[in-house]
Amino acid sequence: MKTQIISPLRIVLVTSALAAASLTFISAGGAGSHAARGDKPDKDLTSNIAQGKTAPAGTATPSPSPFSRPLVFPPVNSNANISIGIDEACVQILDGPCTNMWTYGGSYPGVTIRRPTGQTTHVTFTNNLNAAAGEMTVHNHGNHSTAINDGQPDSFLIPTGGSRTYTYDGLEDGANQRGKMQFYHDHRMDVTGRNIWMGLTGMYIVDDPADPPTLPSGAFDLPLAIADRQFDANNQIPYVFNPDGVTGDKILVNGVYQPYFEAGDRKYRLRILNASNARTYYLTLSSGDPFIQIGTESGLLPAPVVRTGMRIGAAERLDVVVDFAGKLGQSIYLTDVLTGAPLLEFRVNQHTVDDSSVPATLRPLPDIGEPTVTRNWSFDKTAGHWTINGLRFDPNRIDARPVLGTTERWIFTNPTAKAHTVHIHDVAQQCISRDGAACYPYETMKETWYLDPGETLEIKLKFTDHLGVYMLHCHIVEHEDDGMMTQFEVVRPAPSPRP
């Protein structure tokens, strides 16, 4: 038997003797038909170091000593009824003055919501920011929500001093939603980039008892939000809009610059969110050990995939297992290849019993049927602005009306020189092809898709449960704010003619 290890630039085939040492849980067909293609070779690695422009820095702020602060985790709320303030708070990120941020609940990232699938959750947000910040809206990114609970950019808004309750039923297409890592963030029209930059992001984890129980859990299940910021001489994060995207020179993990984590010599599950406005990362481990990818933002994969490097665009999530067995006494760094920056130090200094395992099969894909309608979407630049099909966002325009209960094929093309991360609200999607070739085995089902310059991506999606208006947009949020967003409306089937 041969097991495919997917590397950043090529496929390396290892014999069964090597595979037996540590990779015996990977199925023979785990990498599909990609022996000739490998992990995404990232033809735009260099251009993706910064999708856009660095925010104004003023006088450079001295960096803290690297890996001198522990990794922290936001507070977790698992209640059925949750209240969260949209609050200004001074958050200690760097040495010296604290940073004034807009937060969910006073921390950055905001309160982590963690709920079991199939159970209704009510989250009330109160807008405590000053009037200049304006109205707010909260999108639960990756959730299957009714339209009024989806976080619309220009309707159902939260006024200054006001509150709004969002309800999530935890169901999709007659069944419980799959376990996955979602996240919630502001989605206000024209200022999403500003609001996210200022701190309005939090993680949302859905737990599903149908997922394999042997995966690392509890203290060995680590949610990680990676985001870059640019700090001025007073440790503040001024935001100046740039339509190409706004980036910073300091990369934070859970709001900490270059933190460390005291780890055991065992397996850990890392749920990784790219919470940046625009920046793409390419993650590796300094030890050269692989990641075992078990899922995406839409839940577990059919089978685990071994990867030595992983690209993650804005708003994408990666669900992976890393194994520090045999690494006692070592420091291993989660590193971004594109900047050359080590992001997080794992100090493997504890001997820990490991009763976890990664099974050879995880979760089958749901059957969503075959498409009956095809739609084409071009993510382009028109008259100096980012557009979809040549049009900037207009809240009064609907560009597609899919019928409830049907499955459609959507084809995305990118004729520009910049990558885009394409996000579709409401339902998860399944990959059909990239540039006419089979999809990568680690992207079978997602809701945020990396679209390279010159690339064509074909997906299918089934519109279930909910009628109403939803968004399709680029999640490089400055592209979105500049106009690269559109709306589709899920409508009822036409009535059958009377006999």
Backbone torsions as a table, in degrees:
resi	resn	phi	psi	omega
1	MET	NA	141.0	173.8
2	LYS	-115.1	138.8	177.2
3	THR	-111.5	132.6	-178.6
4	GLN	-88.7	125.2	171.3
5	ILE	-102.8	123.5	-176.3
6	ILE	-92.4	117.2	-179.0
7	SER	-105.8	167.2	-176.9
8	PRO	-59.2	-33.4	-172.0
9	LEU	-122.3	-7.3	-177.4
10	ARG	-162.8	165.6	170.7
11	ILE	-92.8	134.5	173.5
12	VAL	-114.1	124.8	178.5
13	LEU	-95.9	128.9	177.6
14	VAL	-114.8	149.0	-178.1
15	THR	-74.3	167.2	-179.0
16	SER	-64.1	-25.2	178.6
17	ALA	-64.1	-42.7	177.4
18	LEU	-71.3	-42.1	-178.3
19	ALA	-60.8	-35.7	-176.9
20	ALA	-63.8	-24.5	-177.1
21	ALA	-64.1	-43.9	-174.5
22	SER	-147.1	-4.0	-171.9
23	LEU	-120.9	23.2	-172.7
24	THR	-67.3	-12.7	-178.8
25	PHE	-85.7	-1.9	-179.8
26	ILE	-89.3	129.9	-177.2
27	SER	-71.8	156.0	-176.6
28	ALA	-60.5	-34.0	-179.4
29	GLY	-97.1	20.6	-171.2
30	GLY	-60.7	-23.8	-177.6
31	ALA	-107.5	14.1	174.4
32	GLY	58.9	-134.9	-173.8
33	SER	-105.6	32.1	-168.7
34	HIS	-103.0	23.5	178.0
35	ALA	-60.3	-28.6	-178.5
36	ALA	-91.1	-14.1	-173.0
37	ARG	-110.2	-36.5	179.1
38	GLY	73.4	-178.1	171.7
39	ASP	-60.2	152.6	-174.3
40	LYS	-47.2	116.1	-174.2
41	PRO	-71.7	-4.4	173.2
42	ASP	55.4	65.6	179.5
43	LYS	-60.7	-15.6	179.3
44	ASP	-113.7	31.4	-179.2
45	LEU	-51.5	-47.0	-176.0
46	THR	-66.3	-45.3	-177.3
47	SER	-68.2	-21.9	-177.7
48	ASN	-86.5	0.8	176.1
49	ILE	-55.2	-41.2	171.2
50	ALA	-141.4	116.5	178.6
51	GLN	-63.3	-33.0	-173.8
52	GLY	-132.5	-137.0	-174.6
53	LYS	-111.7	146.2	176.9
54	THR	-73.4	137.6	178.4
55	ALA	-64.7	156.3	-178.3
56	PRO	-61.8	133.1	-172.1
57	ALA	-104.0	-23.5	-170.6
58	GLY	64.1	-138.9	175.5
59	THR	-80.3	133.4	-176.1
60	ALA	-60.0	139.2	177.5
61	THR	-89.0	131.4	177.0
62	PRO	-59.6	139.3	178.7
63	SER	-80.3	146.0	171.7
64	PRO	-62.6	162.9	173.7
65	SER	-58.3	133.4	-176.2
66	PRO	-62.7	136.6	173.7
67	PHE	57.4	42.1	177.5
68	SER	-103.9	-7.1	-178.8
69	ARG	-121.0	142.2	-179.5
70	PRO	-74.4	151.2	170.6
71	LEU	-62.7	136.1	177.2
72	VAL	-118.3	158.6	178.7
73	PHE	-123.0	136.1	179.0
74	PRO	-60.9	156.8	174.3
75	PRO	-59.4	148.3	-176.7
76	VAL	-110.7	135.5	175.1
77	ASN	-124.3	119.7	-178.2
78	SER	-114.2	16.9	-178.4
79	ASN	-77.1	159.4	176.9
80	ALA	-74.8	-27.4	178.3
81	ASN	-121.9	117.5	-171.6
82	ILE	-126.4	138.0	173.6
83	SER	-120.0	129.0	-178.0
84	ILE	-131.9	128.2	174.4
85	GLY	-84.5	139.3	168.9
86	ILE	-90.6	98.7	-164.4
87	ASP	-121.8	146.7	165.2
88	GLU	-80.7	134.8	-180.0
89	ALA	-145.1	151.8	176.5
90	CYS	-98.6	109.8	-171.0
91	VAL	-103.7	131.3	179.4
92	GLN	-82.9	105.6	-179.5
93	ILE	-111.5	-48.3	179.7
94	LEU	-111.1	169.7	171.0
95	ASP	-62.2	148.6	178.7
96	GLY	94.0	-147.6	-175.7
97	PRO	-59.9	147.1	173.4
98	CYS	-73.5	165.1	-174.7
99	THR	-105.2	124.1	176.5
100	ASN	-72.7	121.2	-177.6
101	MET	-133.6	160.9	167.6
102	TRP	-96.4	130.2	-169.4
103	THR	-133.8	162.2	166.4
104	TYR	-99.4	98.4	175.8
105	GLY	87.6	11.6	173.2
106	GLY	94.0	0.0	179.3
107	SER	-125.9	162.1	171.7
108	TYR	-129.8	123.2	-8.5
109	PRO	-59.8	170.3	-178.3
110	GLY	-71.9	-178.1	178.3
111	VAL	-50.6	131.8	174.3
112	THR	-83.4	123.0	174.8
113	ILE	-92.9	128.4	-179.9
114	ARG	-133.0	115.3	-171.7
115	ARG	-135.5	148.7	174.5
116	PRO	-74.0	144.2	177.9
117	THR	-63.9	153.6	176.3
118	GLY	80.4	-0.6	179.3
119	GLN	-114.0	135.7	-177.0
120	THR	-71.4	137.7	179.2
121	THR	-125.2	132.5	175.3
122	HIS	-113.4	121.7	179.3
123	VAL	-120.2	118.8	178.8
124	THR	-101.9	121.6	177.0
125	PHE	-106.4	134.2	177.3
126	THR	-116.9	125.7	-176.2
127	ASN	-85.4	96.6	-179.2
128	ASN	-96.9	8.4	179.7
129	LEU	-75.7	165.5	-180.0
130	ASN	-73.4	166.4	-173.3
131	ALA	-61.0	-30.2	-178.7
132	ALA	-64.4	-26.4	178.5
133	ALA	-69.1	-28.9	175.3
134	GLY	87.0	-172.2	179.0
135	GLU	-71.3	154.5	-178.6
136	MET	-124.0	162.2	171.7
137	THR	-148.8	149.4	-174.9
138	VAL	-123.2	121.0	177.6
139	HIS	-103.6	124.0	173.8
140	ASN	-87.2	93.3	-167.7
141	HIS	-72.1	115.9	-178.7
142	GLY	103.0	-7.8	179.9
143	ASN	-85.4	148.2	175.1
144	HIS	-91.9	95.6	-170.5
145	SER	-116.5	154.8	166.5
146	THR	-63.5	157.4	-174.6
147	ALA	-59.7	-38.6	-176.8
148	ILE	-73.6	-14.6	178.1
149	ASN	-107.0	12.8	-173.5
150	ASP	-89.5	-11.4	-177.2
151	GLY	83.5	58.5	-178.2
152	GLN	-65.2	144.7	-176.5
153	PRO	-73.8	-19.6	-174.3
154	ASP	-136.4	11.7	178.2
155	SER	-147.4	162.9	-177.1
156	PHE	55.8	46.2	-172.8
157	LEU	-87.2	163.8	178.5
158	ILE	-106.1	107.3	-177.7
159	PRO	-71.8	163.8	174.6
160	THR	-55.4	126.6	-178.7
161	GLY	82.0	-4.8	-177.5
162	GLY	-100.4	173.4	-179.7
163	SER	-132.0	157.9	174.2
164	ARG	-149.3	137.9	178.4
165	THR	-103.5	126.4	175.5
166	TYR	-102.2	137.0	-178.4
167	THR	-117.7	128.5	179.7
168	TYR	-124.0	122.0	-173.1
169	ASP	-90.0	-8.5	176.5
170	GLY	73.8	17.1	-177.1
171	LEU	-120.8	156.5	173.8
172	GLU	-155.7	125.0	175.3
173	ASP	53.0	47.0	175.1
174	GLY	78.6	9.9	-179.0
175	ALA	-142.9	171.2	174.2
176	ASN	-65.3	144.7	172.2
177	GLN	-62.3	150.5	177.5
178	ARG	-69.7	149.7	173.1
179	GLY	-63.9	138.3	-174.6
180	LYS	-173.0	170.3	173.9
181	MET	-103.2	112.7	171.5
182	GLN	-99.4	-178.2	166.2
183	PHE	-153.3	157.3	-179.5
184	TYR	-118.0	144.9	-176.0
185	HIS	-158.1	163.5	175.3
186	ASP	-68.4	148.5	-177.4
187	HIS	-138.0	29.4	-175.2
188	ARG	-68.1	133.2	-178.2
189	MET	-55.9	132.4	175.1
190	ASP	77.5	-16.5	-177.6
191	VAL	-130.7	21.4	176.7
192	THR	-59.1	-42.3	179.9
193	GLY	-59.7	-46.7	179.0
194	ARG	-60.7	-45.9	-173.0
195	ASN	-69.4	-38.5	176.4
196	ILE	-68.9	-42.3	178.4
197	TRP	-57.4	-38.1	-178.7
198	MET	-75.2	-11.1	170.7
199	GLY	127.4	4.6	-172.3
200	LEU	-84.9	75.5	178.5
201	THR	-146.2	139.3	173.3
202	GLY	-148.3	156.1	-178.9
203	MET	-91.6	150.6	-177.8
204	TYR	-140.2	114.5	-175.7
205	ILE	-111.8	130.5	175.9
206	VAL	-104.7	121.9	178.6
207	ASP	-97.5	136.5	-175.9
208	ASP	-128.4	116.2	179.5
209	PRO	-65.0	-13.5	177.0
210	ALA	-75.9	-14.1	177.1
211	ASP	-72.6	153.4	-178.8
212	PRO	-55.0	129.5	-176.5
213	PRO	-76.8	-8.1	-175.5
214	THR	-87.6	-5.4	178.8
215	LEU	-66.6	152.8	178.2
216	PRO	-55.2	137.7	-174.9
217	SER	-144.2	177.6	178.3
218	GLY	62.0	-126.7	-178.4
219	ALA	-68.0	-8.5	-177.7
220	PHE	-106.3	14.0	178.2
221	ASP	-117.5	105.5	-168.6
222	LEU	-112.6	111.3	172.3
223	PRO	-80.9	129.1	-175.0
224	LEU	-128.7	120.5	174.9
225	ALA	-105.5	118.6	-178.8
226	ILE	-103.6	128.2	-178.9
227	ALA	-152.4	143.4	177.9
228	ASP	-102.1	150.3	175.6
229	ARG	-144.8	154.3	173.2
230	GLN	-111.3	125.3	-176.9
231	PHE	-107.3	141.9	174.6
232	ASP	-87.4	-172.4	-174.9
233	ALA	-65.3	-17.9	179.5
234	ASN	-104.9	17.0	178.9
235	ASN	67.0	22.7	176.2
236	GLN	-96.5	165.2	-174.5
237	ILE	-122.4	68.9	179.3
238	PRO	-59.4	143.0	-179.0
239	TYR	-116.2	125.0	173.2
240	VAL	-123.3	119.1	-176.3
241	PHE	-61.0	135.8	169.2
242	ASN	-136.7	124.0	-173.1
243	PRO	-62.6	-19.7	178.3
244	ASP	-81.5	-8.0	-179.0
245	GLY	117.1	150.4	-179.3
246	VAL	-117.4	128.6	-179.4
247	THR	-129.3	168.4	178.1
248	GLY	-134.0	168.1	-175.5
249	ASP	-96.8	-0.8	175.9
250	LYS	-117.4	125.0	-177.0
251	ILE	-103.7	122.5	-175.2
252	LEU	-103.5	148.4	170.8
253	VAL	-120.6	117.1	-173.9
254	ASN	52.1	39.0	176.1
255	GLY	78.3	11.0	179.9
256	VAL	-120.1	136.2	178.2
257	TYR	-84.9	119.6	178.9
258	GLN	47.5	64.9	178.4
259	PRO	-82.7	169.3	172.0
260	TYR	-119.9	156.8	178.3
261	PHE	-132.8	127.5	177.8
262	GLU	-78.9	110.6	-172.2
263	ALA	-113.6	159.1	172.3
264	GLY	-97.8	167.8	-179.6
265	ASP	-85.9	72.0	-173.7
266	ARG	-158.1	-173.8	179.5
267	LYS	-86.0	144.4	174.0
268	TYR	-129.3	145.8	171.5
269	ARG	-97.8	125.1	177.8
270	LEU	-111.4	119.1	173.3
271	ARG	-101.6	108.0	-169.2
272	ILE	-108.1	125.4	176.0
273	LEU	-112.0	129.8	167.8
274	ASN	-86.9	99.4	-177.4
275	ALA	-94.7	14.4	-179.7
276	SER	-75.7	157.1	173.8
277	ASN	-65.5	-42.8	-168.8
278	ALA	-143.8	-20.6	-168.7
279	ARG	-75.4	140.1	171.0
280	THR	-98.9	143.1	176.7
281	TYR	-119.6	154.2	171.0
282	TYR	-129.2	107.1	-167.3
283	LEU	-95.4	136.5	172.6
284	THR	-138.7	168.3	170.4
285	LEU	-102.9	136.2	-175.8
286	SER	-62.9	-23.3	179.8
287	SER	-76.6	-10.8	-175.2
288	GLY	83.0	-1.0	179.0
289	ASP	-70.8	154.2	-177.4
290	PRO	-84.4	162.2	163.3
291	PHE	-92.3	145.2	170.7
292	ILE	-106.2	101.2	-178.3
293	GLN	-78.1	126.1	-179.6
294	ILE	-112.9	-12.7	-177.5
295	GLY	-165.1	174.7	177.4
296	THR	-125.4	-168.9	176.7
297	GLU	-65.4	-13.0	-178.9
298	SER	-107.9	17.5	175.1
299	GLY	111.5	-171.7	-174.6
300	LEU	-69.0	147.9	173.9
301	LEU	-74.8	164.3	172.8
302	PRO	-61.4	-35.5	179.8
303	ALA	-149.1	151.6	178.9
304	PRO	-68.2	153.3	-179.4
305	VAL	-129.2	130.7	179.3
306	VAL	-86.9	128.0	-177.9
307	ARG	-137.1	134.4	176.4
308	THR	-91.8	-11.6	176.0
309	GLY	-154.3	147.8	-175.0
310	MET	-139.8	124.2	172.7
311	ARG	-85.1	141.4	177.2
312	ILE	-141.4	116.1	179.8
313	GLY	-88.2	173.2	-178.2
314	ALA	-54.9	127.0	176.8
315	ALA	79.2	-4.6	174.0
316	GLU	-74.0	158.1	173.1
317	ARG	-128.7	148.5	176.2
318	LEU	-124.5	134.2	177.1
319	ASP	-115.5	109.0	-171.3
320	VAL	-134.2	160.0	171.8
321	VAL	-116.8	133.7	172.9
322	VAL	-117.8	148.2	-175.6
323	ASP	-123.0	116.3	179.6
324	PHE	-100.6	17.9	176.1
325	ALA	-60.2	136.9	-178.9
326	GLY	78.4	6.4	-176.7
327	LYS	-109.1	14.0	-176.9
328	LEU	-56.0	130.9	-179.2
329	GLY	89.5	-2.0	-178.6
330	GLN	-102.8	158.5	168.0
331	SER	-110.3	128.6	-179.2
332	ILE	-121.6	133.9	-173.5
333	TYR	-111.0	132.5	165.8
334	LEU	-80.0	118.7	-168.3
335	THR	-123.9	144.0	172.5
336	ASP	-96.6	114.3	-178.5
337	VAL	-63.9	-34.9	-171.8
338	LEU	-68.3	-32.6	176.2
339	THR	-103.9	-13.0	-174.3
340	GLY	75.3	11.6	-172.9
341	ALA	-94.4	129.0	167.0
342	PRO	-73.8	131.0	-172.7
343	LEU	-100.7	-35.8	-172.2
344	LEU	-150.0	131.0	177.7
345	GLU	-100.0	124.8	170.1
346	PHE	-96.6	112.0	177.1
347	ARG	-92.7	102.3	-175.4
348	VAL	-85.1	88.7	-173.1
349	ASN	-127.7	14.3	179.7
350	GLN	-131.0	132.9	172.9
351	HIS	-83.4	124.8	-171.7
352	THR	-133.5	133.3	174.7
353	VAL	-67.5	135.0	-177.6
354	ASP	-120.3	109.0	177.0
355	ASP	-105.8	13.1	-179.3
356	SER	-90.8	160.7	175.7
357	SER	-155.6	158.5	177.0
358	VAL	-109.8	112.3	-177.5
359	PRO	-71.7	161.2	-178.2
360	ALA	-71.0	-24.3	175.0
361	THR	-125.4	144.8	-174.9
362	LEU	-115.6	-84.4	179.5
363	ARG	-138.8	128.8	175.2
364	PRO	-67.8	154.8	175.3
365	LEU	-72.1	144.7	174.0
366	PRO	-67.7	148.3	177.1
367	ASP	-83.7	111.5	-179.3
368	ILE	-109.5	11.0	175.1
369	GLY	79.5	-177.5	-178.9
370	GLU	-101.9	145.5	-177.7
371	PRO	-66.5	143.6	174.8
372	THR	-114.2	-10.1	179.6
373	VAL	-135.7	142.0	175.9
374	THR	-118.1	134.2	175.7
375	ARG	-127.7	145.5	-179.5
376	ASN	-114.1	134.9	-179.6
377	TRP	-131.0	120.3	179.5
378	SER	-106.1	120.8	179.4
379	PHE	-94.6	98.2	-163.5
380	ASP	-129.3	-179.4	172.4
381	LYS	-121.5	126.1	-175.4
382	THR	-131.7	125.0	179.2
383	ALA	52.1	38.7	175.6
384	GLY	83.5	4.6	-179.0
385	HIS	-125.0	152.6	174.8
386	TRP	-74.0	131.2	-172.7
387	THR	-138.9	166.3	168.4
388	ILE	-120.9	123.5	-175.5
389	ASN	53.0	37.2	175.1
390	GLY	78.8	4.5	-175.4
391	LEU	-122.0	137.7	171.5
392	ARG	-80.6	161.4	-177.7
393	PHE	-61.0	135.7	175.1
394	ASP	-137.2	113.9	-176.8
395	PRO	-63.8	-12.6	179.1
396	ASN	-95.3	4.5	-177.0
397	ARG	-118.1	136.0	173.7
398	ILE	-112.1	126.5	-174.5
399	ASP	-102.7	-4.9	175.4
400	ALA	-158.7	147.7	177.9
401	ARG	-131.6	77.0	176.1
402	PRO	-67.8	153.0	-175.5
403	VAL	-95.5	134.2	178.8
404	LEU	-53.7	132.9	178.1
405	GLY	89.3	-4.5	-178.8
406	THR	-101.0	162.2	176.8
407	THR	-114.0	134.8	-179.3
408	GLU	-124.4	157.0	172.1
409	ARG	-103.0	123.9	176.0
410	TRP	-114.3	131.8	-178.5
411	ILE	-114.4	119.2	179.4
412	PHE	-102.9	132.8	174.5
413	THR	-126.0	149.5	-179.3
414	ASN	-128.6	94.0	178.8
415	PRO	-83.4	3.7	-175.1
416	THR	-92.6	173.9	178.4
417	ALA	-90.2	0.9	179.2
418	LYS	-113.5	146.3	173.1
419	ALA	-74.8	157.4	175.2
420	HIS	-132.5	148.6	170.5
421	THR	-110.4	111.7	-170.3
422	VAL	-93.7	122.1	-179.1
423	HIS	-118.1	132.3	176.1
424	ILE	-114.2	125.3	176.5
425	HIS	-74.6	165.0	168.0
426	ASP	90.0	-61.6	-173.0
427	VAL	-132.9	153.8	174.1
428	ALA	-74.0	160.7	-177.4
429	GLN	-129.1	154.1	178.2
430	GLN	-113.6	140.3	-176.4
431	CYS	-78.8	135.4	174.3
432	ILE	-101.5	-49.6	-178.8
433	SER	-163.1	157.7	167.6
434	ARG	-121.6	123.3	-178.5
435	ASP	48.2	37.1	176.5
436	GLY	81.7	-5.2	179.1
437	ALA	-101.8	166.4	-179.7
438	ALA	-61.0	150.1	-179.7
439	CYS	-71.4	159.2	175.6
440	TYR	-70.4	147.0	-175.5
441	PRO	-69.1	-13.1	179.6
442	TYR	-97.3	10.2	179.9
443	GLU	-134.6	37.5	-176.4
444	THR	-63.9	-41.0	179.7
445	MET	-141.0	128.3	-175.8
446	LYS	-151.2	179.0	168.2
447	GLU	-137.0	3.5	172.1
448	THR	-135.4	121.8	-168.6
449	TRP	-121.1	130.2	176.3
450	TYR	-80.1	126.1	-177.2
451	LEU	-121.3	105.9	-177.9
452	ASP	-68.8	158.5	171.0
453	PRO	-54.7	132.1	178.3
454	GLY	76.9	4.5	-173.1
455	GLU	-94.8	153.5	172.8
456	THR	-122.0	130.5	-179.7
457	LEU	-123.7	135.0	-179.6
458	GLU	-120.0	126.1	-179.7
459	ILE	-131.2	169.3	171.0
460	LYS	-133.2	151.0	-176.9
461	LEU	-149.8	145.2	179.6
462	LYS	-112.8	130.6	-176.6
463	PHE	-92.7	108.5	-172.2
464	THR	-120.1	150.9	164.6
465	ASP	72.3	-48.0	-165.0
466	HIS	-118.9	135.3	169.3
467	LEU	-90.8	162.6	172.4
468	GLY	123.4	-174.2	-172.1
469	VAL	-96.7	134.2	179.1
470	TYR	-135.6	169.4	-173.3
471	MET	-106.9	149.2	165.8
472	LEU	-129.1	126.2	-176.1
473	HIS	-161.8	167.4	169.8
474	CYS	-80.6	137.2	-179.6
475	HIS	-97.4	9.4	157.4
476	ILE	-74.7	101.6	-158.1
477	VAL	-66.8	-23.6	173.6
478	GLU	-71.1	-32.2	172.1
479	HIS	-62.0	-44.3	178.0
480	GLU	-59.4	-49.8	-178.4
481	ASP	-63.6	-27.6	179.3
482	ASP	-79.3	-10.9	175.6
483	GLY	132.8	-3.1	-176.0
484	MET	-84.0	65.8	-180.0
485	MET	-153.3	146.3	175.7
486	THR	-144.4	177.3	-177.7
487	GLN	-124.9	144.2	167.7
488	PHE	-127.0	152.8	-178.8
489	GLU	-121.8	122.3	175.5
490	VAL	-80.4	123.5	-172.6
491	VAL	-120.0	163.8	178.2
492	ARG	-71.5	151.2	172.4
493	PRO	-62.3	149.4	176.3
494	ALA	-64.3	141.5	179.3
495	PRO	-64.2	144.6	178.4
496	SER	-69.4	141.4	178.5
497	PRO	-65.0	146.1	178.7
498	ARG	-70.2	143.4	178.1
499	PRO	-67.2	NA	NA
